[in-house]
Amino acid sequence: QVQLVESGGGLVQPGESLRLSCAASGYIFSIYTMTWYRQAPGKQRELVAQITSGDLTNYADSVKGRFTISRDNAKRTLYLQMNSLKPEDTGVYYCNRNPPILTWGQGTQVTVSS
């Protein structure tokens, strides 16, 4: 069964850090580009960061220099290191592959607030 399970979110103050994880199963993880998305309250889901099977990365302009996407193929896990968090980073964070699995995980909530 293909599954994506996000974890690591929480409530933090501006300027603090979080590390999100996405555990994947049911497909050959290492050959797919993986993507982090987020959905802020009242807004559409947006692409945050991508990493290819060859470890090439791409980031939304809003997170460049603050977020780092990485993957551990042996652990079949995708990561998102989020530093210098801002209130506008608040939202539910999801992971998926390219092409996407149609059944999304439940996501992990990130709340940045003082």
PLY file of the C-alpha trace (Angstrom):
ply
format ascii 1.0
element vertex 114
property float x
property float y
property float z
element edge 113
property int vertex1
property int vertex2
end_header
0.00 0.00 0.00
1.40 3.37 -1.01
1.56 5.66 2.00
3.00 9.02 2.96
3.19 9.97 6.62
4.27 13.46 7.61
5.52 14.31 11.08
7.57 16.82 13.02
5.33 19.85 13.03
4.51 21.90 16.06
4.08 25.31 17.58
7.15 27.53 17.53
7.99 31.18 17.88
9.28 33.30 15.00
12.95 32.70 14.36
12.92 29.16 15.67
13.38 25.93 13.73
11.58 22.71 12.96
12.54 19.57 11.09
9.76 17.78 9.25
9.87 14.18 8.13
7.93 12.28 5.50
8.01 8.51 5.69
7.19 6.86 2.37
6.26 3.30 1.63
4.78 1.21 -1.13
6.95 2.44 -4.00
10.60 2.67 -4.98
11.38 5.86 -3.09
14.83 6.52 -4.50
13.81 7.06 -8.13
11.18 9.75 -7.60
11.40 13.46 -7.19
9.85 14.36 -3.86
8.07 17.58 -2.98
7.00 19.42 0.15
3.81 21.45 -0.06
2.00 23.58 2.44
-1.46 24.96 2.80
-1.93 28.06 4.90
-5.29 28.89 6.47
-7.62 30.22 3.82
-5.12 29.74 1.01
-4.40 27.22 -1.73
-1.77 24.53 -1.40
1.60 25.71 -2.62
4.89 24.08 -3.51
7.59 24.69 -0.92
10.58 22.61 -1.98
11.55 19.74 -4.27
14.40 17.29 -4.45
15.11 15.01 -7.37
16.40 11.48 -7.35
19.82 12.98 -8.06
19.58 15.38 -5.10
18.96 18.49 -7.16
16.82 20.92 -5.19
14.33 23.66 -5.91
12.68 26.07 -3.48
9.90 28.57 -3.45
11.30 32.08 -3.33
9.65 32.65 0.02
11.73 29.95 1.72
15.06 30.16 -0.08
17.93 30.47 2.33
15.81 29.32 5.25
14.58 25.84 4.33
16.60 22.82 3.27
15.06 19.75 1.67
16.90 16.45 1.87
16.27 12.76 1.55
17.56 9.52 3.02
16.83 6.86 0.46
17.90 4.03 2.75
15.30 5.16 5.27
12.76 6.03 2.57
12.33 9.37 4.29
12.11 12.95 3.08
13.08 15.85 5.33
12.50 19.56 5.48
14.73 21.57 7.78
13.01 24.88 8.44
15.05 27.64 10.03
14.24 31.25 10.81
10.56 30.48 10.75
8.10 33.27 10.11
4.40 33.53 10.88
3.68 33.27 7.16
5.18 29.77 7.21
2.18 28.62 9.22
0.17 25.88 7.57
-0.27 22.18 7.08
2.75 20.64 5.39
2.39 17.70 3.04
4.79 15.58 1.06
4.27 13.77 -2.20
6.15 12.33 -5.12
6.19 13.38 -8.76
3.87 12.18 -10.23
1.80 12.49 -7.07
0.15 9.74 -5.15
-3.54 10.53 -5.31
-4.17 9.75 -1.65
-2.38 12.44 0.31
-1.20 12.01 3.86
-2.82 13.89 6.71
0.00 16.42 6.78
1.70 17.93 9.78
0.70 21.26 11.28
3.28 24.00 11.59
2.28 27.04 13.57
4.65 29.98 13.92
3.37 32.48 16.41
4.56 34.55 19.31
0 1
1 2
2 3
3 4
4 5
5 6
6 7
7 8
8 9
9 10
10 11
11 12
12 13
13 14
14 15
15 16
16 17
17 18
18 19
19 20
20 21
21 22
22 23
23 24
24 25
25 26
26 27
27 28
28 29
29 30
30 31
31 32
32 33
33 34
34 35
35 36
36 37
37 38
38 39
39 40
40 41
41 42
42 43
43 44
44 45
45 46
46 47
47 48
48 49
49 50
50 51
51 52
52 53
53 54
54 55
55 56
56 57
57 58
58 59
59 60
60 61
61 62
62 63
63 64
64 65
65 66
66 67
67 68
68 69
69 70
70 71
71 72
72 73
73 74
74 75
75 76
76 77
77 78
78 79
79 80
80 81
81 82
82 83
83 84
84 85
85 86
86 87
87 88
88 89
89 90
90 91
91 92
92 93
93 94
94 95
95 96
96 97
97 98
98 99
99 100
100 101
101 102
102 103
103 104
104 105
105 106
106 107
107 108
108 109
109 110
110 111
111 112
112 113
